[in-house]
Amino acid sequence: METIHTPLTDEALDNRIGEAVALFKSGYNCAQSVVAAFADLYGFSREQALRMSASFGGGIGRMRQTCGAACGLFQLAGLDCGAVEAGDREGKSHNYAVVQDLAAAFKQENGSLICAELLGLKAPEGSPQAEARTAGYYQKRPCAKMVETAARIFADYLKQKH
């Protein structure tokens, strides 16, 4: 898509990492927080970013599958280098390679891509009900760290690319 017009200085990218964590701590889900911190680089409004990533929180719809922060990271990879032509096998392959590299970095740092494993759950809770964001919630969940990690991995990807 390549819509980036603002300079991608280390400071600007570090600010986006902080923004992702702040968004999470203000109540947005993990995927929304990662995507919303960078989506404007690709011409998306804050509302569009929040809507397109809303379903991926809690390990995709709170099913505790793939970590929402990682899903947000992969959505950003799609915005950055996703193929837009149906027959573009080379473009698809490039995007898949980028996603696999980003996933490997996330997994290496956190030990897993699976939300339930990252949260130390034996099984998903089985409820679609979003948890209240209390001080206790933030103390028992590593999600802010996952958001920070995903945002940093994407920032590092952008640094290497540009």
C-alpha positions in Angstrom: 0.0 0.0 0.0 2.9 2.3 0.8 1.1 5.4 2.0 3.7 6.4 4.6 4.3 10.2 4.3 5.6 11.0 7.8 9.3 10.5 8.6 9.8 7.2 10.4 12.4 8.4 12.9 13.3 6.2 15.8 11.6 8.8 18.1 8.4 8.8 16.1 8.3 5.0 16.0 9.0 4.8 19.8 6.1 7.2 20.3 3.8 4.9 18.4 4.9 2.0 20.6 4.0 4.1 23.7 0.7 5.0 22.0 -0.2 1.4 21.5 0.4 0.6 25.2 -1.5 3.8 26.2 -4.5 2.8 24.0 -4.5 -0.7 25.6 -4.4 0.8 29.1 -7.2 3.2 28.2 -9.5 0.2 27.5 -9.0 -0.8 23.8 -8.4 -4.4 23.2 -4.9 -5.7 22.3 -5.4 -5.9 18.5 -7.1 -2.4 18.4 -4.2 -0.9 20.3 -1.5 -2.2 18.0 -3.4 -1.4 14.7 -4.6 2.1 15.8 -1.1 3.1 16.7 0.1 2.7 13.1 -2.9 2.6 10.7 -2.8 6.3 10.0 0.5 5.7 8.2 -1.7 3.8 5.6 -4.4 6.4 5.3 -6.9 4.9 7.9 -8.7 7.0 10.4 -8.6 6.1 14.1 -12.2 4.9 13.9 -11.5 2.7 10.9 -8.4 1.2 12.6 -10.4 0.4 15.7 -13.3 -1.1 13.8 -11.2 -3.3 11.5 -9.3 -4.7 14.5 -12.1 -4.9 17.0 -12.9 -8.6 16.5 -9.3 -9.8 17.1 -9.0 -9.0 20.8 -8.8 -11.7 23.4 -7.2 -14.1 21.0 -9.8 -13.5 18.3 -13.2 -12.8 19.8 -12.1 -13.7 23.3 -11.7 -17.4 22.1 -8.1 -17.3 23.4 -6.7 -18.5 20.0 -4.0 -16.4 18.3 -3.0 -13.4 20.5 -4.8 -10.3 19.5 -1.7 -8.2 19.7 -0.1 -10.6 17.2 -3.2 -10.4 15.0 -2.9 -6.6 15.0 0.8 -7.0 14.0 -0.3 -9.2 11.1 -3.0 -6.8 10.1 -0.4 -4.1 9.9 1.8 -6.3 7.7 -1.2 -6.6 5.4 -1.6 -2.9 5.2 2.1 -2.5 4.5 2.7 -5.2 1.9 -0.5 -7.2 1.4 -1.2 -8.3 -2.2 -4.2 -6.6 -3.8 -4.4 -8.5 -7.1 -6.1 -11.9 -7.0 -3.4 -13.6 -9.1 -0.4 -11.9 -7.5 1.2 -15.1 -6.1 4.6 -13.4 -5.7 2.9 -10.6 -3.7 1.0 -13.0 -1.5 4.1 -15.1 -0.9 6.1 -11.9 0.1 3.3 -11.0 2.6 3.2 -14.5 4.0 7.0 -14.4 4.4 6.8 -11.1 6.3 4.0 -12.4 8.5 6.0 -15.6 9.3 9.0 -13.5 10.2 7.0 -11.2 12.4 5.3 -14.2 14.0 8.7 -15.9 14.7 10.0 -12.7 16.4 6.8 -12.5 18.5 6.9 -16.2 19.5 10.7 -16.0 20.2 10.2 -13.2 22.6 7.0 -14.4 24.3 7.1 -18.2 23.9 3.9 -18.5 22.1 1.4 -16.9 19.7 -1.6 -18.5 21.5 -3.5 -16.2 23.8 -4.5 -18.9 26.3 -0.9 -20.0 26.6 0.3 -16.5 27.1 -2.3 -16.0 29.8 -1.5 -19.3 31.5 -5.0 -20.7 31.0 -5.7 -24.4 31.0 -8.7 -23.8 28.8 -10.5 -20.8 27.4 -13.1 -19.3 29.7 -15.9 -20.0 27.2 -17.5 -16.6 27.6 -17.7 -13.7 25.1 -18.1 -11.3 28.0 -15.2 -8.7 28.1 -13.6 -8.4 31.4 -13.8 -5.2 33.4 -10.5 -3.2 33.2 -9.5 -2.9 36.8 -6.1 -2.5 38.4 -6.3 -6.2 39.1 -6.9 -7.0 35.5 -3.7 -5.2 34.4 -1.7 -6.8 37.2 -2.7 -10.4 36.3 -2.5 -10.1 32.5 0.6 -9.8 30.4 -1.4 -8.2 27.6 0.2 -4.7 27.9 3.6 -6.4 27.3 2.2 -8.3 24.3 0.9 -5.0 22.8 4.3 -3.3 23.4 6.1 -6.3 21.9 3.9 -6.4 18.8 4.2 -2.6 18.3 8.0 -2.7 18.7 8.3 -5.6 16.3 6.3 -3.7 13.7 8.4 -0.5 14.4 11.6 -2.5 13.9 10.2 -4.0 10.7 9.5 -0.4 9.4 13.0 0.7 10.4 14.6 -2.1 8.5 12.4 -1.5 5.5 13.0 2.2 5.2 
